[in-house]
Amino acid sequence: MMKPFKALSARIVAIPIDNIDTDQIIPARFLKTTDKTGLGQGLFSDWRYDAEGRPRPDFVLNRPGSQGTQVLLAGDNFGCGSSREHAPWALAGFGFRAVISSSFADIFRNNALKNGLLPVVVDGETHRRLLELHAADPGAEVTVDLAAQTLRLPDGSGVTFPIDGFAKQCLLEGVDELGYLQSYLPKIVAYEARTPDAVRTLA
């Protein structure tokens, strides 16, 4: 069960680098596990830690102000590269609930949506303005309203963002695809009870 995504007001972390691929998000050495637990520690590992495993103080996620942030502001074409589902697992494990970019790799976007991580696509001008507003006040918040499909910037302006209707419903309810199907189980059982002959014929 995922946490339902309603409206989120939060500070952002900016990593405005274009073409961040999934191997940078979570290096291949972390792919041996099928458990999401602890993957947040490996997020951007090669950037966050030195060769001895010590945090690099100049990397944004290691700065005190980045702790507790829930929105990542990324560069263009975020999540390109391999299809590893561990990438959204690691982002969510760190605490991110949404990623804002001017574009996402298709496979990453789909994996993110299936794992409770909202990819928010904005136009280039909005992306540029958001970077400027964040630079001027790193503590300023954005508001992501999934139901309304709107992003409100720190200056009070707002834009809409696209999302697939089924993915939106799953995020709002806090269920994955399997959970969505299972929510209809009582209706399926009731139907089978009413029409046993039809069920036996189909079997």
Buried (B, 14 or more C-beta within 10 A) or exposed (E): EBEEBEEBEBBBBBBBEEEBBBBBBBBEEBBEEEEBEEBBEBBBBBBBBEEEEEEEEEBBBBEEEBEEBBBBBBBBBBBBBBEBBBBBBBBBBBBBBBBBBBBBBEBBBBBBBBBBBBBBBBEEEBBEBBBEBBEEEBEBBBBBBBEEBBBBBBEEEBBEBEBEEEBBEBBEBBBBEEEEEEEEEEEEEEEEEEEEEEEEEEE
